[in-house]
Amino acid sequence: MRTLFTAEMSELADDLAAMARHVSVAIDRAGEALLTQNAELAQQVIAEDAELDAIEETVDERCVLLIAQQQPVGLDLRTIIVGLRISAALERMGDLAQHIAEFARRAYPDSAIPASHTETITAMVAASKKVALEIVELIEGRDLNVAAGIVSDDDTLDELHATSYRLMLEDGYTATPQEILNIALLSRYFERFGDHAVGVSRRIVYLVTGDHTGGRALI
Amino acid sequence: MRTLFTAEMSELADDLAAMARHVSVAIDRAGEALLTQNAELAQQVIAEDAELDAIEETVDERCVLLIAQQQPVGLDLRTIIVGLRISAALERMGDLAQHIAEFARRAYPDSAIPASHTETITAMVAASKKVALEIVELIEGRDLNVAAGIVSDDDTLDELHATSYRLMLEDGYTATPQEILNIALLSRYFERFGDHAVGVSRRIVYLVTGDHTGGRALI
């Protein structure tokens, strides 16, 4: 088990877990707001993103202090720097949840999603929520089997993203420019959310196993 | 003048400059490919993104080695970590140029841009090229006046992004779903390119001046 999870760095691990839980709540609420036209919930996601940014800043400070105080080298140093990359990715996942909430709020009282895409976007919301919960589980429980689930859910998000665009580009498809714009961006945000989740997952696996194979590319 | 630019860290500064030059060439060619339906040039941008990824890996390795070998603390340490953030942002700017090139290639032999948006996207290409050149100039010449130009060009990109969406959402606007999808994403990519440029610029100003005001948020 790698150094990030030894007692000295447990606060750092706790902060990363707090960030992951925050992201999980944010994507859950953003998805709910999008699917049920809940402007209040959307507003909450948007307002609370600042909290995630604040935790990220704390994590980054802790990483810098850990390096300065412990003067780590080799894998210990890489571990902390990988922690910085994880915090940046989680912060970005929070931004994406916020962007999704902004679409829900802007469309209110209408739905941001045309009926043609309800099924696909509902499935994207479900896969995003699942992947966010798995990230929490991976950080808190360090069960590496969860990592495979994250990759699989990202594949699902990629397929749904392709489906979403394909539906829109079929002959005879009609929708307003606003609807097409919404689908183009919302679908992209969910797809990016999955990409970041896989990046976080690979880095956590690296931290837990200390497996340096491919470690360079994770820094 | 901050530590990154002392002799010991000059290779790191050289690598960041090389990354910035690569991004500048990539956005120049991607914009040209987009505006002139040049599939060959688009393909070149896509193929060459791997080189940027390789330089990023080198930069990141150099940062880790600098920390391990020099055991820096305080501002010296922050400087190197800010270098890691700059390399990540430049790599992302290269990805955005690649995405733009992918649209040009996919639409070939047609244009990816409907006539309604030629003017706006042409202006976005120009502002993106300008901002990328300014990043090179800022890294190579350390003339802090350039930073103000970068912020101003990012404002231009934000305005053009808003114009692009507004045009598309005007009553009576008609375009194919593919055209709307293209505009929705291309416009977003240029806007994000500007955002990253401002992030890079703020961090370089921090490295050059050593001004720690707001430094926490830059790490």
Interface residues (C-beta under 8 A of the other chain):
Chain A: E57 D60 E61 C63 V64 I67 A68 Q71 P72 V73 G74 L77 R78 I81 L84 R85 A88 Y165 M168 L169 Y173 A175 P177 Q178 I180 L181 A184 L185 R188 R216 A217 I219
Chain B: E57 D60 E61 C63 V64 I67 A68 Q71 P72 V73 G74 L77 R78 I81 L84 R85 A88 Y165 M168 L169 Y173 A175 P177 Q178 I180 L181 A184 L185 R188 R216 A217 I219
